[in-house]
Amino acid sequence: MRFLFLIHGDSEAEAALTPDERRAIVGEHMAYASMLRERGVHVLGEALDDPSGAAVVRPGEKPLVTDGPFAETKEAVGGFYVVDCASRDEAIELAGRAPQSPRVAVEVLPIVDV
Protein backbone atom coordinates (compact mmCIF):
# COMPACT_ATOMS: atom_id res chain seq x y z
CA MET A 1 0.00 0.00 0.00
CA ARG A 2 1.39 3.37 -0.98
CA PHE A 3 1.04 6.41 1.27
CA LEU A 4 1.82 10.09 0.91
CA PHE A 5 3.42 11.75 3.92
CA LEU A 6 2.81 15.51 3.78
CA ILE A 7 5.25 17.26 6.10
CA HIS A 8 3.59 20.35 7.60
CA GLY A 9 5.54 22.86 9.65
CA ASP A 10 5.63 26.47 10.83
CA SER A 11 7.36 28.30 7.99
CA GLU A 12 7.89 31.49 10.04
CA ALA A 13 9.53 29.57 12.89
CA GLU A 14 11.67 27.63 10.43
CA ALA A 15 12.78 30.88 8.77
CA ALA A 16 13.93 32.10 12.21
CA LEU A 17 16.27 29.09 12.65
CA THR A 18 19.97 29.59 12.26
CA PRO A 19 21.65 28.21 9.14
CA ASP A 20 23.24 25.48 11.29
CA GLU A 21 19.83 24.50 12.73
CA ARG A 22 18.36 24.29 9.21
CA ARG A 23 21.32 22.21 7.99
CA ALA A 24 20.82 19.85 10.94
CA ILE A 25 17.16 19.30 9.97
CA VAL A 26 18.16 18.66 6.35
CA GLY A 27 20.71 16.12 7.59
CA GLU A 28 18.02 14.42 9.69
CA HIS A 29 15.77 14.18 6.60
CA MET A 30 18.62 12.66 4.60
CA ALA A 31 19.10 10.05 7.34
CA TYR A 32 15.33 9.46 7.49
CA ALA A 33 15.15 8.89 3.72
CA SER A 34 18.12 6.53 4.00
CA MET A 35 16.32 4.55 6.73
CA LEU A 36 13.19 4.35 4.53
CA ARG A 37 15.34 3.05 1.64
CA GLU A 38 17.02 0.47 3.91
CA ARG A 39 13.56 -0.79 4.94
CA GLY A 40 12.59 -1.02 1.27
CA VAL A 41 9.60 1.33 1.54
CA HIS A 42 10.99 4.57 0.03
CA VAL A 43 9.42 5.52 -3.31
CA LEU A 44 10.01 9.28 -3.51
CA GLY A 45 10.68 12.27 -1.28
CA GLU A 46 11.32 15.95 -1.93
CA ALA A 47 11.63 19.21 -0.03
CA LEU A 48 9.42 22.04 -1.23
CA ASP A 49 10.52 25.63 -1.73
CA ASP A 50 9.16 28.59 0.21
CA PRO A 51 5.34 28.71 0.00
CA SER A 52 5.44 32.33 -1.22
CA GLY A 53 6.16 30.94 -4.70
CA ALA A 54 3.06 28.72 -4.66
CA ALA A 55 -0.14 29.21 -6.63
CA VAL A 56 -3.62 27.74 -6.34
CA VAL A 57 -5.43 27.01 -9.62
CA ARG A 58 -9.18 26.42 -9.60
CA PRO A 59 -9.87 24.71 -12.96
CA GLY A 60 -12.80 25.72 -15.11
CA GLU A 61 -13.68 27.46 -18.34
CA LYS A 62 -11.65 30.42 -17.10
CA PRO A 63 -9.24 29.04 -14.46
CA LEU A 64 -8.89 31.16 -11.32
CA VAL A 65 -5.29 31.54 -10.15
CA THR A 66 -4.44 32.78 -6.67
CA ASP A 67 -0.87 33.43 -5.56
CA GLY A 68 0.40 31.70 -2.46
CA PRO A 69 -0.42 28.48 -0.67
CA PHE A 70 -3.95 27.05 -0.45
CA ALA A 71 -4.45 27.98 3.21
CA GLU A 72 -3.43 31.25 4.81
CA THR A 73 -1.79 29.94 7.95
CA LYS A 74 1.61 29.78 9.60
CA GLU A 75 1.73 26.09 8.74
CA ALA A 76 2.87 25.14 5.27
CA VAL A 77 3.72 21.93 3.47
CA GLY A 78 7.51 21.83 3.43
CA GLY A 79 8.03 18.47 1.78
CA PHE A 80 6.68 15.02 1.16
CA TYR A 81 7.53 11.35 1.03
CA VAL A 82 5.83 8.56 -0.88
CA VAL A 83 6.27 5.19 0.82
CA ASP A 84 5.11 1.68 -0.01
CA CYS A 85 4.23 -0.07 3.27
CA ALA A 86 2.66 -3.39 4.18
CA SER A 87 -0.06 -1.65 6.21
CA ARG A 88 -1.49 1.62 7.47
CA ASP A 89 -0.02 0.80 10.88
CA GLU A 90 3.47 0.55 9.39
CA ALA A 91 2.98 3.89 7.59
CA ILE A 92 1.88 5.56 10.82
CA GLU A 93 4.83 4.08 12.70
CA LEU A 94 7.25 5.43 10.06
CA ALA A 95 5.56 8.85 9.97
CA GLY A 96 6.09 9.04 13.72
CA ARG A 97 9.83 8.75 13.14
CA ALA A 98 10.02 11.76 10.78
CA PRO A 99 12.53 14.45 11.74
CA GLN A 100 11.41 17.18 14.12
CA SER A 101 11.15 20.83 13.10
CA PRO A 102 9.03 23.71 14.43
CA ARG A 103 5.39 22.60 14.84
CA VAL A 104 5.91 19.62 12.53
CA ALA A 105 2.99 17.35 11.70
CA VAL A 106 2.97 14.49 9.22
CA GLU A 107 -0.28 13.90 7.35
CA VAL A 108 -0.52 10.26 6.24
CA LEU A 109 -2.69 9.82 3.15
CA PRO A 110 -3.36 6.50 1.42
CA ILE A 111 -2.78 6.53 -2.35
CA VAL A 112 -5.43 4.84 -4.49
CA ASP A 113 -4.08 1.67 -6.07
CA VAL A 114 -5.49 1.34 -9.59
C-alpha positions in Angstrom: 0.0 0.0 0.0 1.4 3.4 -1.0 1.0 6.4 1.3 1.8 10.1 0.9 3.4 11.8 3.9 2.8 15.5 3.8 5.3 17.3 6.1 3.6 20.4 7.6 5.5 22.9 9.7 5.6 26.5 10.8 7.4 28.3 8.0 7.9 31.5 10.0 9.5 29.6 12.9 11.7 27.6 10.4 12.8 30.9 8.8 13.9 32.1 12.2 16.3 29.1 12.7 20.0 29.6 12.3 21.7 28.2 9.1 23.2 25.5 11.3 19.8 24.5 12.7 18.4 24.3 9.2 21.3 22.2 8.0 20.8 19.9 10.9 17.2 19.3 10.0 18.2 18.7 6.3 20.7 16.1 7.6 18.0 14.4 9.7 15.8 14.2 6.6 18.6 12.7 4.6 19.1 10.0 7.3 15.3 9.5 7.5 15.1 8.9 3.7 18.1 6.5 4.0 16.3 4.6 6.7 13.2 4.3 4.5 15.3 3.0 1.6 17.0 0.5 3.9 13.6 -0.8 4.9 12.6 -1.0 1.3 9.6 1.3 1.5 11.0 4.6 0.0 9.4 5.5 -3.3 10.0 9.3 -3.5 10.7 12.3 -1.3 11.3 15.9 -1.9 11.6 19.2 0.0 9.4 22.0 -1.2 10.5 25.6 -1.7 9.2 28.6 0.2 5.3 28.7 0.0 5.4 32.3 -1.2 6.2 30.9 -4.7 3.1 28.7 -4.7 -0.1 29.2 -6.6 -3.6 27.7 -6.3 -5.4 27.0 -9.6 -9.2 26.4 -9.6 -9.9 24.7 -13.0 -12.8 25.7 -15.1 -13.7 27.5 -18.3 -11.6 30.4 -17.1 -9.2 29.0 -14.5 -8.9 31.2 -11.3 -5.3 31.5 -10.2 -4.4 32.8 -6.7 -0.9 33.4 -5.6 0.4 31.7 -2.5 -0.4 28.5 -0.7 -4.0 27.1 -0.5 -4.4 28.0 3.2 -3.4 31.2 4.8 -1.8 29.9 7.9 1.6 29.8 9.6 1.7 26.1 8.7 2.9 25.1 5.3 3.7 21.9 3.5 7.5 21.8 3.4 8.0 18.5 1.8 6.7 15.0 1.2 7.5 11.4 1.0 5.8 8.6 -0.9 6.3 5.2 0.8 5.1 1.7 0.0 4.2 -0.1 3.3 2.7 -3.4 4.2 -0.1 -1.7 6.2 -1.5 1.6 7.5 0.0 0.8 10.9 3.5 0.6 9.4 3.0 3.9 7.6 1.9 5.6 10.8 4.8 4.1 12.7 7.3 5.4 10.1 5.6 8.8 10.0 6.1 9.0 13.7 9.8 8.7 13.1 10.0 11.8 10.8 12.5 14.5 11.7 11.4 17.2 14.1 11.2 20.8 13.1 9.0 23.7 14.4 5.4 22.6 14.8 5.9 19.6 12.5 3.0 17.3 11.7 3.0 14.5 9.2 -0.3 13.9 7.3 -0.5 10.3 6.2 -2.7 9.8 3.1 -3.4 6.5 1.4 -2.8 6.5 -2.3 -5.4 4.8 -4.5 -4.1 1.7 -6.1 -5.5 1.3 -9.6 
